[in-house]
Amino acid sequence: MSFKKLSIVIPAYNEGKTIHLILDKVKAVQLLGGIEKEIIIVNDKSGDDTEEAVQRYMGQNTDMNIQYHCHKVNMGKGAALHTGISLSTGEYLIIQDADLEYDPNEYNLLLQPVLDGFADVVYGSRFLGGNPHRILFFWHSIGNKFLTFLSNMLSNLNLTDMETCYKLFRTDLIQSLKLKEKRFGFEPEVTAKIARIPKVRIYEVGISYYGRTYEEGKKIGWKDGFRAIYCILKYNIFRKK
């Protein structure tokens, strides 16, 4: 199959120092089949100069299709994603964190199953294939695998990386979902709800991962892991809508 435009949703919180670097990478990537890029940046009321950095970048790159939206109050990553998803006009959309942990050069890896006519949704797995992975935290790795296992057990999927940032969705499918989690519960919620769509075709491909330390700006912590467990149970067992 073919389509014309990919929406790239970028939630941003206190990424003023590095957001221009990820935007440079997004700009440089050439999508398969001449697909156009629509970049949607949602600033979740950052306390640094993220807004100034984005506005400056937009002024220097007027050839790029960039939409910018800023929340009036800090609401969380999930809320920023809700805003970006609602603004997307491409036939498909992908989630891109504003940090440098994921490589936009790999968008085409996720697009290929869609263009081949097989997939409606594609997850990029940090645990598949021979792509480079920065070696960081043992317990984060164990935690991610446990959350994926629990999610799989209740959703009847066989993903290897439910918590990955890189998720590619057919836009009409994800816009049809009533997403509620405003912070890091987005991943288990969207996975549970997308899995219940009749005849949805979910694929997974291996991607690279250039993780950050907490000193470098990593934000997710152990409390978010417990929230993820709660959300897996909530959206797979206790609530069906």
C-alpha positions as CSV (number, residue, x, y, z in Angstrom):
1,M,0.0,0.0,0.0
2,S,1.0,3.6,-0.2
3,F,0.1,6.8,1.7
4,K,1.1,10.4,1.5
5,K,2.0,11.7,4.9
6,L,3.5,10.6,8.2
7,S,2.7,12.6,11.4
8,I,5.6,12.6,13.8
9,V,4.4,13.4,17.4
10,I,7.1,14.8,19.7
11,P,6.2,15.5,23.3
12,A,8.7,17.8,24.9
13,Y,9.5,18.7,28.5
14,N,12.7,20.6,29.4
15,E,14.5,19.6,26.2
16,G,15.7,23.0,25.2
17,K,19.3,21.9,25.0
18,T,18.8,19.0,22.7
19,I,15.5,19.4,20.8
20,H,17.2,21.0,17.8
21,L,19.4,17.9,17.5
22,I,16.5,15.5,17.3
23,L,14.7,17.8,14.8
24,D,17.9,17.8,12.6
25,K,17.7,14.0,12.6
26,V,14.0,14.1,11.7
27,K,14.7,16.6,8.9
28,A,17.5,14.5,7.5
29,V,15.6,11.2,7.2
30,Q,14.2,10.4,3.7
31,L,11.0,8.3,4.1
32,L,10.3,5.4,1.8
33,G,8.0,6.1,-1.2
34,G,8.4,9.9,-1.0
35,I,6.2,10.1,2.1
36,E,5.9,13.6,3.5
37,K,6.6,14.5,7.1
38,E,4.3,16.4,9.4
39,I,6.1,17.3,12.7
40,I,3.9,18.0,15.7
41,I,5.7,19.3,18.8
42,V,3.8,19.5,22.1
43,N,5.6,21.4,24.8
44,D,4.2,20.3,28.2
45,K,4.8,23.6,29.9
46,S,8.6,23.2,30.1
47,G,10.5,25.2,32.8
48,D,13.5,25.8,30.5
49,D,13.9,27.4,27.1
50,T,12.2,24.6,25.1
51,E,9.7,27.1,23.6
52,E,12.4,29.5,22.5
53,A,14.5,26.7,21.1
54,V,11.6,25.4,19.0
55,Q,10.5,28.8,17.8
56,R,14.1,29.6,16.8
57,Y,14.4,26.3,15.0
58,M,11.1,26.8,13.1
59,G,12.3,30.3,12.0
60,Q,15.5,28.8,10.7
61,N,13.8,25.8,8.9
62,T,10.8,27.3,7.2
63,D,10.8,24.5,4.6
64,M,9.8,22.0,7.3
65,N,6.1,21.3,8.1
66,I,6.2,21.9,11.9
67,Q,3.2,22.5,14.1
68,Y,3.9,23.7,17.6
69,H,1.5,23.6,20.6
70,C,2.3,24.5,24.2
71,H,0.2,23.3,27.2
72,K,-0.7,26.1,29.6
73,V,0.1,23.9,32.6
74,N,2.3,20.8,32.9
75,M,0.0,17.8,32.4
76,G,2.4,14.9,31.7
77,K,3.8,13.0,28.7
78,G,0.6,11.1,28.0
79,A,-1.4,14.4,27.9
80,A,1.1,15.8,25.4
81,L,0.7,12.7,23.3
82,H,-3.1,13.0,23.4
83,T,-2.7,16.6,22.1
84,G,-0.3,15.6,19.3
85,I,-2.4,12.6,18.3
86,S,-5.5,14.8,18.0
87,L,-3.7,17.3,15.8
88,S,-2.3,14.6,13.4
89,T,-3.4,14.7,9.8
90,G,-1.2,12.1,8.3
91,E,-2.6,8.6,7.4
92,Y,-0.1,7.2,9.9
93,L,1.7,8.6,12.9
94,I,4.7,7.8,14.9
95,I,5.8,8.8,18.4
96,Q,9.2,10.4,18.8
97,D,10.7,11.4,22.1
98,A,12.5,14.8,22.1
99,D,15.6,13.3,23.6
100,L,18.3,11.3,21.6
101,E,17.5,7.8,22.8
102,Y,15.8,6.7,19.5
103,D,17.1,7.2,16.0
104,P,14.7,8.7,13.4
105,N,16.8,7.1,10.7
106,E,14.9,3.9,11.6
107,Y,11.4,5.2,10.8
108,N,11.6,3.3,7.5
109,L,12.1,0.0,9.5
110,L,8.7,0.6,11.1
111,L,7.1,1.8,7.8
112,Q,8.1,-1.2,5.8
113,P,5.5,-3.7,7.2
114,V,2.8,-1.0,6.5
115,L,4.0,-0.3,2.9
116,D,4.1,-4.0,2.3
117,G,0.4,-4.2,3.2
118,F,0.8,-6.3,6.3
119,A,0.5,-3.9,9.3
120,D,-1.9,-1.3,10.9
121,V,0.4,-0.9,13.9
122,V,4.1,-1.4,14.3
123,Y,6.1,-1.4,17.5
124,G,9.9,-0.8,17.5
125,S,11.5,-3.3,19.9
126,R,14.8,-2.6,21.7
127,F,15.1,-6.3,22.4
128,L,14.9,-7.7,18.8
129,G,17.7,-8.0,16.2
130,G,21.3,-6.9,16.2
131,N,20.9,-3.1,16.4
132,P,23.2,-1.2,18.8
133,H,21.9,-0.8,22.4
134,R,23.5,1.3,25.1
135,I,24.2,-0.8,28.2
136,L,22.7,0.9,31.2
137,F,20.4,-0.3,34.0
138,F,19.9,-4.0,34.8
139,W,16.7,-3.4,36.9
140,H,15.2,-1.2,34.2
141,S,15.6,-4.0,31.7
142,I,14.1,-6.6,34.1
143,G,11.2,-4.1,34.8
144,N,10.5,-3.5,31.1
145,K,10.4,-7.3,30.4
146,F,8.1,-7.9,33.4
147,L,5.7,-5.2,32.3
148,T,5.7,-6.5,28.7
149,F,5.1,-10.1,30.0
150,L,2.2,-8.9,32.2
151,S,0.7,-6.9,29.4
152,N,1.0,-9.8,26.9
153,M,-0.6,-12.2,29.3
154,L,-3.7,-10.0,29.7
155,S,-3.9,-8.7,26.1
156,N,-3.0,-12.0,24.4
157,L,-0.2,-10.3,22.4
158,N,3.4,-11.6,22.1
159,L,5.3,-8.3,22.1
160,T,8.9,-8.1,23.3
161,D,8.9,-4.4,24.2
162,M,5.5,-2.9,25.2
163,E,7.2,0.1,26.8
164,T,9.0,1.3,23.7
165,C,8.7,4.9,22.5
166,Y,8.6,4.0,18.8
167,K,5.1,3.1,18.1
168,L,3.6,3.6,14.6
169,F,-0.2,3.7,14.3
170,R,-2.7,4.1,11.6
171,T,-4.0,7.5,12.6
172,D,-7.7,6.8,12.4
173,L,-7.3,3.8,14.7
174,I,-5.5,5.6,17.5
175,Q,-7.7,8.7,17.2
176,S,-10.7,6.4,17.7
177,L,-9.4,5.4,21.2
178,K,-10.5,7.2,24.3
179,L,-7.1,7.6,25.9
180,K,-7.0,8.8,29.5
181,E,-3.5,8.3,31.0
182,K,-1.8,11.7,31.2
183,R,1.6,10.5,32.3
184,F,3.7,7.4,31.8
185,G,0.7,5.1,31.8
186,F,0.2,5.9,28.1
187,E,2.1,2.8,26.9
188,P,0.2,0.1,28.7
189,E,-3.2,1.9,28.1
190,V,-2.7,2.3,24.4
191,T,-1.4,-1.3,24.0
192,A,-4.4,-2.7,25.8
193,K,-6.9,-0.7,23.8
194,I,-5.3,-1.1,20.4
195,A,-5.2,-4.9,21.0
196,R,-9.0,-5.0,21.3
197,I,-9.7,-3.4,17.9
198,P,-11.2,-6.1,15.8
199,K,-8.8,-7.6,13.2
200,V,-6.1,-5.1,14.0
201,R,-2.7,-6.2,12.5
202,I,0.2,-5.5,15.0
203,Y,3.8,-6.0,14.0
204,E,7.2,-5.5,15.7
205,V,10.6,-4.7,14.3
206,G,14.0,-4.4,16.0
207,I,15.4,-0.9,16.6
208,S,18.5,0.7,18.2
209,Y,18.5,2.3,21.6
210,Y,20.8,5.1,22.8
211,G,19.5,5.4,26.4
212,R,20.2,8.3,28.7
213,T,21.3,8.2,32.3
214,Y,19.5,10.3,34.9
215,E,22.3,12.8,34.8
216,E,21.7,13.1,31.1
217,G,18.0,13.8,31.5
218,K,16.2,10.5,31.9
219,K,12.9,11.1,33.6
220,I,11.1,7.8,34.2
221,G,11.5,6.2,37.6
222,W,10.4,3.3,39.8
223,K,7.1,4.9,40.7
224,D,6.2,5.0,37.0
225,G,6.8,1.2,36.9
226,F,4.2,0.7,39.6
227,R,1.8,3.0,37.7
228,A,2.4,0.9,34.6
229,I,1.4,-2.3,36.5
230,Y,-1.8,-0.6,37.7
231,C,-2.6,0.6,34.2
232,I,-2.0,-2.9,32.7
233,L,-4.5,-4.3,35.2
234,K,-6.9,-1.4,34.9
235,Y,-7.2,-1.3,31.1
236,N,-7.0,-5.1,30.4
237,I,-9.2,-6.4,33.2
238,F,-11.2,-3.8,35.1
239,R,-12.2,-1.5,32.3
240,K,-13.1,-2.4,28.8
241,K,-13.5,1.1,27.3
